[in-house]
Amino acid sequence: MLAYIIRRILYVIPISLGVTIIAFALVHIAPGDPLNAVVGADAPAEVVEKLKRDYGFDQPLPFQYARWLGRALTGDLGNSVVNNQPVAASLAIAVPNTLMLAITATLIGFVLGACLGGLAGYFQGTWIDKIATGFGVTGVSVPHYWLGIVLVIIFAVEFNVLPAMGMGPGGSAGWEWNWTHLRHLVLPAITLSVIPCGIITRTVRATVAEILSQEFVQALHAKGLLHGRVMLHIIKNAAPTVLAVMGLQLGYLLGGSILVETVFNWPGTGYLLNDAIFRRDIPTLQGTILVLAMFFVVLNLAVDILQTAVDPRMRRS
Amino acid sequence: MVVRPFLRTLRTTAVALTLAGAMALPAAAQGTLRLGMTANDVPLTWGQPDNGFEGFRFVGLQLYDALINWDLSSADKPSVLIPGLAESWEVNPDDPTKWTFKLREGVKFHDGTDFDADAVVWNFAKLFDEDSPQYSARQASLVNFRMPGFEKVEKVDDYTVEFTTKEPDSFFPFQISYFLMASPSKWEETKDWNAFAQDPAGTGPFKLDVLTARERAELVPNAEYWDPDRVPKLERLILLPLPDPSARTAALLSGQVDWIEAPAPDAIPRIKSQGMEVVSNVYPHIWPWHFSRVEGSPWNDIKVRKAANLAIDRDGIVQLLGGYGVAAKGHVVPSNAWFGTPSFEVKTDVEAAKKLMAEAGYGPDHPLDVKMTISASGSGQMLPLQMNEYIQQNLAEVGINVDFDVVEWQALLDIWRAGAKSPQANGTDGVNVSYTTQDPYSAFTRFIRSDLAAPNGVNFGYYSDAEMDQLFTDIQTTFDAAERDKLLAKVHTKMVDDALFLWVVHDVAPRAMTSKVKGFVPAQNWFQSLTGVYMEE
C-alpha cells in the first residue's frame, strides 16, 4: 500500500511538469500581441515596448517559461497585466469562492445522483428506473449556461425569492454563513450540480446493475441476508467507481464553471478566467490554469489513494 | 385662555416640523445607488482608468478631475469643454506651441493636500518621464496616445503652468480633458501605484471607500468638492461589474441593482413593463464600415462607396436595435457643429444605388465581391453579427456580395491597428469597428491624415488626400474655436461627399433604471455626471 502511494505520488512530478508546459504554452497560441488588449487603442509603440520589457514579454518563450516556472515554484505567479495585482492574491480570493460553489454542487449532485442511480439500478427496468435514467440523461444534456438563465428568470425575476447574482450584499469580502448570504449560493449551486448529478446517476445505476448480476449477490441472498445488508455489500462494491467519478466531477467543477460563474457573477476562478480570456491577461490566465490543473492532479491522486484504501483488489494489483 | 398657548405651541410645533422637514430634505434626497456596469472588472482607480470610456465615466471622472472638464449638465445640446482644475487657458499668440493654464486655487485632494502647479507637473511626469520615480508605464499606455504632441510642462508659479507641444495643435484643450490629476503626497506615502489604487486621492466629486477587484467599488461623496453645485447628492454609489447582458438585466429586474448600462434590446419592453425607465440620448458614437483604400480595394471606386451608402436600410437596423439607435447621415449627427453642408445625402435609395453600381460596371449578372472583417461582440459594437448580416442582405440587392471574416474582438482591433496592408488583415477590404466622435482627433484626424497610416496611427485604410492633409494642418493652427469648427465642418463635408465610410447608425446609449433613481441628466457625451443623481424614498 505504502509503495503504491509513493509510486503514485512520484507520478505527479512529470504530470505537473507537463501541466506547467501546457498552461504556459496554451495562452501563447492565441494570435496577437499579449498587451494589445490592455493598452489604449492607439498607444505609442515606445510605451508598449517599455511595458513588454517590464512584464518580460520581450524575452524568448523558453526563457519566459523557465523564469515563470522558477517563480511559480516559490508561489509567485506574476502580476496581472490588467490591474497589476499579484495573480496569487487574486487566486487566493477566487479559489475559496469557487471551492464553496463546487463542493456544494458536488454534494448536491452526489447525494441526488447516488440515490437516483441506486434506485434505478436496484429497480432496473421499472418506472422508477425510467424516471431516474430520464433525469440523468436530461442532467447531462442540458447546457448549464441556459439552465442558469432559466432559473434566474423563474426564481429571481418572476418570483423574486432568490437573488440573481453575486455573493451577497457586501460581495465576497462580506461573506457570512447565514441565510442572507447562503441564498446567493442556491441557484448557482443547483445549476452547477445538474451535470455531475446526471453523470453520477448513470454511473451508479450501471455499477449497481452490474453488481446485482454477479454471483456473490445471489450467494448473499441465498445465505438469507436481509435486503439492507445486501445493499451494504453492493454499496461497498460500487463505491470505488463512484468515488472516482465524483473526484473527476469535482475537478471539472473547479475549473469548468466559467459560464455559470459568469451568469451568476460569482467571483470565483471561472469568473477570473473569463475576465482574463477576454482581456488576454496572460499572467492571470497562466496562473489560474496552472492552479486549476494542479487541483485536478491532486484530486486524482487523492481519489486513487482513497480507492486503494477502499478496494483491497487495487492494492494487490 | 388655555387654548391660545395651546394654539401657539401647535403653531410653533408645525413651524418646527416644517423646518425640520425642509432640513431633512437633502437627507431624504440621498440614498445608495447600485449601478451595474458592462465592464468585466472595476475600472482602474489609480488615476488613468482602463475599460475605455466606461472607465472614465464611472471611475475616472468621479474620483478625479482634469484641468479641463466636459459640461455634462445638459441633455439638449452636445457637451462642450469647461474649466475644470484650470480656471482659464490660452495659447501664446507668438509661439502657438505654448499654452498657459491658470489653475484653480483652494482645491484640495481627497487626502487634504493642496492641488497646485507642482501637482500638475508631477502628474505629467508620471506619464511622460520614464526617469521620474512615479512613472507608470501602464497608466501611460492608457492615455498618452490622446496627446501625441506633448513636449513638456513647466511650473510658472504656484498656480500657473505652461505646456509646450511639439507642433501647434488647436486640439490641445480636448486632449488635456483625458488627463486626470492624482495626489502626489498620497503616492509618496507608499511609492506604489498598486497601493495607491486601493486608497486613491483625487480631487473628484466622489471618494473611493471600498474596492474589491472584479466585484465592486463603493464611492462616497467628497463633501469638500471645489464646485459646490456638484457635491454629490447620493450617500453612496456602488459600482458593480456585470459584463453579461442577461445577468445585468436580471439583476435589475430582481431589484439587486438600481441602474444598468446597455440593457439587452429584447429585454427593454419587459423592463419598461415593470415601471422602470430606459433613458437614452444620442452621443458621439458612430457604427461604420471602415474601408480599405489600398491598391485593388473595391472601395476605391467612389460610385461603389456611394452605392453602398444608399443601399442600406438604416431604419430597419434601428428597428433591429429595438428603436435604440439613430440612422447615420455621416460621421457625426447633423446637429453637430462639425457636420457641415455635404451635397451627398446618406439615405436609403436602392434604385440610385443600382444605377451607381451599373455605372461602376457591376450588376446582377456581374456582382462585386468584397470581404469585410467583423467581430461577434465588442465594446460599442452593438449587435455586430445581426447588423452586419442585415447590411449583407441590403448590399446583395444592389449587386455587392459580401463575405465576412468573423474574428474575435481583440483580434479585430489588432488588425485595425496593423492596417489593411498587414499580413493579419488577410486581404480584407475593410473592418467594422465602432468609433467615438467625442473630440476632433478621435473623430477625424486619426483616420484621415495620411501620415497616420500604420504603424504611426490607425488610418487603417491608408487613405491619403493632399487636400485633407492641408485642411488638418490649417485646423491645428486655428486656435479660434468657431473658426476651427468651420474647418472641421469642411473636413466632414468632404468625408460625406466622398463617402469615405459606410455610415450606419449612432448609438443612443440606453441605460435602464428603477423609478427611484432621480436627477439624472443624460448628457450628449460618453461621460456622465452622477452628482445630481439621488434615490427617492
Interface residues (C-beta under 8 A of the other chain):
Chain A: P31 G32 D33 L35 N36 A37 V38 V39 G40 A41 D42 A43 P44 A45 V47 V48 K50 L51 D54 V82 N83 N84 Q85 S90 I93 I149 V152 I153 A156 V157 N160 P163 A164 M165 G166 M167 G171 S172 A173 T262 V263 F264 N265 P267 Y271 L272 N274 D275 F278 R279 R280
Chain B: N40 D41 L44 D50 E130 A137 R138 A140 S141 L142 V143 N144 F145 R146 P148 W193 N194 A197 V210 T212 A213 R214 E215 R216 L240 L242 P243 D244 S246 A247 A250 A251 L253 S254 G255 Q256 Q410 A411 L413 D414 R417 Q424 R446 P455 G457 V458
